[in-house]
Structures are given as structure tokens and as C-alpha cells.
């Protein structure tokens, strides 16, 4: 679903770059939360 949304939300090259950086930032946030989830206090 996210991949199809990524493709549909890109109309030109500039928007493609902006959406790409948005998903990279979002992925970094998710990965940081996953690393923090290893600690019991976060759960």
C-alpha cells in the first residue's frame, strides 16, 4: 500500500525527491523507535 501511495503521490521529479526524503526520514524514525523498543522502559 505504501509503495503504491509513493508512486501515485509522485507527479514530477521534484515531488519524487521530496517524497523520497520524506519516506527516508520516516523510516529513520521507525528504526530509531525499534532500537529504543529493546529497552524495557520504552515498552
CNS distance restraints for C-alpha pairs under 8 A (distance, minus, plus):
assign (resid   1 and name CA) (resid   5 and name CA) 6.16 0.50 0.50
assign (resid   2 and name CA) (resid   6 and name CA) 6.02 0.50 0.50
assign (resid   3 and name CA) (resid   7 and name CA) 6.27 0.50 0.50
assign (resid   4 and name CA) (resid   8 and name CA) 6.07 0.50 0.50
assign (resid   5 and name CA) (resid   9 and name CA) 5.87 0.50 0.50
assign (resid   6 and name CA) (resid  10 and name CA) 6.52 0.50 0.50
assign (resid   6 and name CA) (resid  19 and name CA) 7.17 0.50 0.50
assign (resid   9 and name CA) (resid  15 and name CA) 7.90 0.50 0.50
assign (resid   9 and name CA) (resid  16 and name CA) 7.94 0.50 0.50
assign (resid   9 and name CA) (resid  19 and name CA) 7.77 0.50 0.50
assign (resid  10 and name CA) (resid  15 and name CA) 5.48 0.50 0.50
assign (resid  10 and name CA) (resid  16 and name CA) 4.94 0.50 0.50
assign (resid  10 and name CA) (resid  19 and name CA) 7.24 0.50 0.50
assign (resid  11 and name CA) (resid  15 and name CA) 6.36 0.50 0.50
assign (resid  11 and name CA) (resid  16 and name CA) 7.08 0.50 0.50
assign (resid  12 and name CA) (resid  16 and name CA) 6.12 0.50 0.50
assign (resid  13 and name CA) (resid  17 and name CA) 6.31 0.50 0.50
assign (resid  14 and name CA) (resid  18 and name CA) 6.34 0.50 0.50
assign (resid  15 and name CA) (resid  19 and name CA) 6.05 0.50 0.50
assign (resid  16 and name CA) (resid  20 and name CA) 6.02 0.50 0.50
assign (resid  17 and name CA) (resid  21 and name CA) 6.22 0.50 0.50
assign (resid  18 and name CA) (resid  22 and name CA) 6.17 0.50 0.50
assign (resid  19 and name CA) (resid  23 and name CA) 6.21 0.50 0.50
assign (resid  20 and name CA) (resid  24 and name CA) 6.20 0.50 0.50
assign (resid  21 and name CA) (resid  25 and name CA) 6.09 0.50 0.50
assign (resid  22 and name CA) (resid  26 and name CA) 6.14 0.50 0.50
assign (resid  23 and name CA) (resid  27 and name CA) 5.93 0.50 0.50
assign (resid  24 and name CA) (resid  28 and name CA) 6.16 0.50 0.50
assign (resid  25 and name CA) (resid  29 and name CA) 6.33 0.50 0.50
assign (resid  26 and name CA) (resid  30 and name CA) 6.29 0.50 0.50
assign (resid  27 and name CA) (resid  31 and name CA) 6.12 0.50 0.50
assign (resid  28 and name CA) (resid  32 and name CA) 6.10 0.50 0.50
assign (resid  29 and name CA) (resid  33 and name CA) 6.23 0.50 0.50
assign (resid  30 and name CA) (resid  34 and name CA) 6.20 0.50 0.50
assign (resid  31 and name CA) (resid  35 and name CA) 6.23 0.50 0.50
assign (resid  32 and name CA) (resid  36 and name CA) 6.19 0.50 0.50
assign (resid  33 and name CA) (resid  37 and name CA) 5.98 0.50 0.50
assign (resid  34 and name CA) (resid  38 and name CA) 7.04 0.50 0.50
assign (resid  36 and name CA) (resid  42 and name CA) 6.62 0.50 0.50
assign (resid  37 and name CA) (resid  42 and name CA) 5.69 0.50 0.50
assign (resid  37 and name CA) (resid  43 and name CA) 6.33 0.50 0.50
assign (resid  38 and name CA) (resid  42 and name CA) 7.75 0.50 0.50
assign (resid  39 and name CA) (resid  43 and name CA) 7.17 0.50 0.50
